[in-house]
Amino acid sequence: MGRKKIRLCFTSIIVTAGLVIFGQLIGNSRTTEKKNFNLSLPDYKAQLNVESQTAPRQRGASKVLILTYMRSGSSLTGEILQQSIGAFYVYEPIHSIRWQDRTENWTYPDAPTKLVTPATVHRERVDVLYRLLTCDLKNVPDRVLQSGFLGRGMLTKKLKPCVEASKNTHNKTEGTMACILNLQKACQGSPLRVLKTIRFDMEQARNLSVLIPDLKIIHLVRDPRATLKSQDYLGECKGFTRQQCVERFCAMVEDNIVRADSMSKSNRNRIFTLRYENLAKNPMLVSKELYKFVDGSLTKQIEDYIFNITSAGRKDDCNICTTRGNSTKHVDKWKKTMNKIFVKVIQNRCNYLLKRFGYDIM
């Protein structure tokens, strides 16, 4: 056998091994994840089909967008929803796509490079979420598929190990594409697809809903005093006066509310407005409402999980993590430590938001 044939044979073996590893690793839920390590790719596909048939699918796959703001409890909300059997969850899919003021060439797994300009970037952001919710992953930009935030999703976190397994081949592009296509199939078999983002406004969500008529939107809000205190602590107000920081944030939320109200007039069931405080203080009750909204099934196992991350007394996690020993105490902690002058600035500017969502004036 010639050297060329040997090399091709070796490449084929490595790529196939990478696909098998991906098929073994990827799982539809925490309950089936360990079993999938021992499945071959055909066995995994068969199990995926069975699970997708038995999962709740009243009107096809539910497509959900969690639209919220930095430090507003979105990580907890997304984590609760992704516990649904077979859920396809993507954490901050457009984190790598800023409100950029420069022209760039974007690369894609299955398309030529695309020139993205400041004039087109907003449209491209909508397109990225559309591709993810419709499971067209081969047309999602490489910068999104290579983001470290994919590690926060139980399905999406399996993409990187699969790609790593194909690095030693002579045809890296082919191996990477095979991994992406397998994740795409898992997405297609999912009864619930959820995207969580703090970098999307309601006008863009309206444009997305035109492309996806059955899109469900969870508009997650939190007391602006708590949100702005946390944002300021993490440096989001750097370069602005506190008055400017407050103005910028509250104007954005107010604009989203106006647009959400307009969208709700034509479809009352499209938008679920959620106060983070309600979820933190009544996690089980509110989780039931969330699952009803997304046509999901809240199982006993999911209920146990919610209790463990909100009420079991476990040690609190990092800033972007979800575990809280007592979420009820955590949600009001800011009231004891926040600068009173900063509170006054927020209450004066954001009075409408406080009244709209029923927050008490301090």
C-alpha positions in Angstrom: 0.0 0.0 0.0 1.4 3.4 -1.0 2.1 6.2 1.5 -0.7 8.3 0.2 -3.3 5.5 0.7 -1.9 4.8 4.2 -2.3 8.5 5.1 -5.9 8.6 3.8 -6.7 5.5 5.7 -5.2 6.9 8.9 -7.2 10.2 8.5 -10.4 8.3 8.0 -9.9 6.2 11.2 -9.2 9.4 13.3 -12.2 11.3 12.0 -14.4 8.3 12.5 -13.1 7.9 16.1 -13.8 11.6 16.7 -17.4 11.2 15.6 -17.9 8.1 17.8 -16.5 10.0 20.8 -18.9 12.9 20.1 -21.8 10.5 19.7 -20.8 8.9 23.0 -20.3 12.2 24.9 -23.3 14.2 23.8 -26.4 13.6 25.9 -29.9 14.9 26.0 -30.1 15.3 29.8 -28.2 14.8 33.0 -30.1 11.5 33.5 -28.8 9.9 30.3 -25.4 11.6 30.0 -23.4 8.8 31.8 -25.0 6.1 29.7 -24.1 7.8 26.4 -20.4 7.4 27.1 -20.8 3.7 26.1 -23.0 4.2 23.1 -21.8 4.0 19.5 -22.9 6.7 17.1 -25.8 4.6 15.6 -27.0 3.7 19.1 -26.9 7.4 20.2 -28.9 8.4 17.1 -31.5 5.7 17.9 -31.7 6.9 21.5 -32.0 10.5 20.4 -35.0 9.6 18.2 -36.7 7.8 21.0 -36.2 10.6 23.5 -37.4 13.3 21.1 -40.6 11.3 20.5 -41.4 10.8 24.2 -40.5 14.4 25.3 -43.4 17.0 25.4 -43.8 18.4 21.8 -47.2 19.9 21.5 -46.5 22.2 18.6 -43.1 21.1 17.4 -40.0 22.3 19.2 -40.5 25.2 21.5 -38.1 28.1 20.6 -37.4 30.4 23.5 -35.4 33.6 23.9 -34.5 34.8 27.4 -34.0 38.6 26.8 -32.5 40.3 29.8 -29.7 42.5 31.2 -26.3 42.0 32.9 -26.7 41.0 36.5 -30.4 40.3 36.4 -30.6 36.6 37.2 -30.5 35.2 33.7 -28.0 32.5 34.5 -30.3 31.0 37.0 -33.3 31.2 34.7 -31.5 29.6 31.8 -30.1 26.9 34.0 -33.5 25.9 35.3 -35.0 25.7 31.8 -32.1 23.6 30.4 -32.9 20.9 32.8 -35.8 19.9 30.6 -35.3 16.6 28.9 -33.3 17.0 25.7 -33.1 20.8 26.0 -30.8 22.6 23.6 -29.5 25.6 25.5 -27.0 28.2 24.3 -25.6 30.6 26.9 -24.7 34.1 25.5 -24.5 33.2 21.8 -23.7 36.7 20.7 -21.1 37.5 23.4 -18.4 37.6 20.7 -20.5 40.0 18.6 -20.3 43.4 20.2 -21.8 46.7 19.0 -18.7 47.0 17.0 -17.7 50.1 15.0 -15.3 48.3 12.6 -15.6 46.2 9.5 -14.7 42.5 9.8 -14.6 39.3 7.8 -16.5 36.5 9.5 -15.8 32.9 8.7 -18.4 30.1 8.7 -18.2 26.3 8.7 -20.1 25.9 5.5 -19.9 29.2 3.7 -17.5 31.7 2.2 -16.3 34.5 4.5 -18.8 37.4 5.0 -17.9 41.1 5.3 -19.8 42.5 8.3 -19.9 46.2 8.7 -21.3 48.5 11.5 -24.3 49.0 9.2 -25.0 45.2 9.0 -23.9 43.9 12.3 -27.4 44.3 13.9 -28.9 42.2 11.1 -26.2 39.6 11.6 -26.9 39.3 15.3 -30.5 38.5 14.5 -29.4 36.0 11.9 -27.1 34.2 14.4 -30.0 33.6 16.8 -32.3 32.6 14.0 -29.8 29.9 12.8 -29.4 28.6 16.4 -33.1 28.3 17.1 -33.7 26.6 13.7 -30.7 24.3 14.2 -28.8 25.6 11.1 -25.5 25.4 12.9 -23.3 25.0 9.8 -24.3 28.6 9.0 -23.4 30.0 12.4 -20.2 32.1 12.5 -17.1 30.3 13.7 -16.6 32.9 16.4 -19.9 31.8 18.0 -19.2 28.0 17.7 -15.8 28.5 19.2 -16.9 30.6 22.1 -16.0 29.3 25.6 -19.6 30.1 26.7 -20.8 27.0 24.8 -19.4 25.1 27.8 -22.5 26.3 29.8 -24.9 24.2 27.8 -25.3 20.5 28.4 -25.4 19.7 24.7 -23.2 22.5 23.3 -20.3 21.8 25.7 -19.7 18.5 23.8 -18.7 20.3 20.6 -15.2 21.3 21.7 -14.1 17.8 22.8 -15.3 16.5 19.5 -13.3 19.1 17.6 -10.2 18.5 19.7 -10.4 14.8 18.9 -10.1 15.6 15.2 -7.1 18.0 15.5 -4.5 15.3 14.7 -6.1 14.5 11.3 -4.9 15.8 8.0 -8.4 17.2 7.2 -9.3 19.3 10.2 -12.1 21.1 8.4 -13.9 17.9 7.5 -13.6 16.6 11.1 -14.9 19.9 12.6 -17.8 20.0 10.2 -18.8 16.4 11.1 -18.8 17.5 14.8 -21.0 20.5 14.0 -23.4 18.4 12.0 -23.8 16.0 14.9 -24.6 18.8 17.3 -27.0 20.1 14.7 -28.8 16.8 14.7 -29.1 16.9 18.5 -30.6 20.3 18.2 -33.1 19.1 15.6 -34.2 16.3 18.0 -34.6 18.7 20.9 -38.1 19.5 22.1 -37.0 22.8 23.7 -34.4 25.2 22.3 -33.4 28.1 24.6 -31.1 31.0 24.0 -30.1 33.4 26.8 -28.6 36.8 26.0 -28.0 40.1 27.7 -26.9 41.7 24.4 -30.1 41.8 22.4 -32.9 44.4 22.5 -36.6 44.0 22.0 -36.6 45.6 18.6 -34.2 42.9 17.4 -36.4 40.3 19.1 -39.3 41.7 17.1 -37.3 41.2 13.9 -36.4 37.6 15.1 -40.1 36.9 15.8 -40.9 37.8 12.1 -38.5 35.0 11.1 -39.8 32.6 13.8 -43.5 33.3 14.2 -43.8 30.8 17.2 -40.9 32.4 19.1 -41.5 32.7 22.8 -39.7 35.6 24.7 -39.0 35.6 28.4 -38.3 39.3 29.3 -36.4 39.0 32.6 -36.1 42.1 34.7 -34.7 42.9 38.2 -34.9 45.8 40.5 -32.7 48.4 38.7 -31.1 49.4 42.0 -29.8 45.8 42.5 -28.8 45.5 38.8 -26.9 48.8 38.7 -25.2 48.2 42.0 -23.8 44.9 40.7 -23.0 46.4 37.2 -21.1 49.3 38.8 -19.1 46.9 41.0 -18.1 44.9 38.0 -16.9 48.0 36.1 -19.8 48.5 33.7 -20.2 52.1 34.7 -16.5 52.8 34.1 -16.1 55.9 32.0 -19.5 57.3 32.9 -20.8 59.2 35.8 -23.3 57.3 37.9 -26.0 59.6 36.5 -25.0 58.7 33.0 -24.8 55.0 33.8 -28.3 55.0 35.3 -29.7 57.0 32.4 -28.3 54.6 29.8 -29.6 51.5 31.6 -33.1 52.7 32.5 -33.7 54.2 29.1 -32.8 50.9 27.5 -35.2 48.9 29.7 -38.0 51.5 29.2 -37.6 51.2 25.4 -37.8 47.4 25.6 -41.0 47.6 27.7 -42.7 49.9 25.2 -41.8 47.5 22.3 -42.8 44.4 24.4 -46.2 46.0 25.1 -46.7 46.7 21.4 -45.8 43.1 20.5 -48.1 41.7 23.2 -51.1 43.4 21.6 -50.9 41.2 18.6 -49.9 38.0 20.5 -50.5 37.9 24.3 -48.8 34.5 24.6 -45.5 35.6 23.0 -43.9 37.4 25.9 -43.6 36.3 29.6 -42.4 39.2 31.7 -40.5 37.7 34.7 -39.3 39.6 37.8 -36.1 37.9 39.0 -37.2 38.6 42.6 -40.3 36.4 42.1 -38.1 33.5 40.9 -35.6 33.9 43.7 -38.2 34.0 46.5 -40.6 31.4 45.0 -38.4 29.3 42.8 -40.6 26.2 42.5 -43.9 28.1 41.9 -42.3 30.4 39.3 -40.5 27.5 37.6 -43.8 25.8 37.1 -45.1 28.9 35.4 -42.0 29.1 33.2 -42.3 25.5 32.1 -45.9 26.0 31.3 -45.0 29.0 29.2 -42.4 27.0 27.2 -44.6 23.9 26.9 -42.1 21.9 29.0 -42.6 19.2 31.6 -41.4 19.9 35.1 -40.4 16.5 36.5 -39.7 15.5 40.1 -36.0 15.3 39.2 -36.0 18.9 37.9 -37.9 20.1 41.0 -35.1 18.5 43.2 -32.5 20.2 41.1 -34.2 23.6 41.5 -34.4 23.1 45.3 -30.7 22.1 45.5 -29.5 25.3 43.7 -31.8 27.8 45.4 -32.7 26.5 48.9 -30.5 23.7 50.1 -28.0 25.9 51.9 -25.1 25.2 49.5 -22.2 27.6 49.2 -22.9 30.5 46.8 -21.1 30.3 43.5 -19.2 32.9 41.4 -20.6 36.0 39.9 -22.0 34.3 36.8 -22.8 31.0 38.4 -26.2 29.8 39.6 -26.0 28.1 43.0 -27.3 30.1 46.0 -27.6 28.7 49.5 -30.7 30.8 50.0 -31.9 32.7 47.0 -34.5 34.6 49.0 -31.8 36.2 51.2 -29.4 36.7 48.3 -31.9 38.7 46.2 -32.3 41.5 48.8 -28.7 41.6 50.0 -28.0 44.8 48.1 -30.3 46.8 50.3 -28.0 46.6 53.3 -24.8 47.6 51.5 -25.8 50.0 48.6 -24.7 53.6 48.7 -27.7 55.8 49.6 -26.8 58.5 47.2 -26.6 56.0 44.3 -30.0 54.6 45.4 -31.5 58.1 45.2 -30.1 58.7 41.7 -31.6 55.5 40.5 -35.0 56.1 42.2 -35.3 59.6 40.7 -34.4 58.5 37.1 -35.9 55.0 37.1 -39.1 55.8 39.0 -41.3 54.5 36.1 -39.6 51.1 36.2 -39.9 50.8 40.0 -43.6 51.5 39.8 -44.2 49.4 36.7 -42.8 46.3 38.4 -44.0 47.0 41.9 -40.7 47.7 43.6 -40.8 49.6 46.9 -39.2 53.0 47.1 -36.5 53.1 49.9 
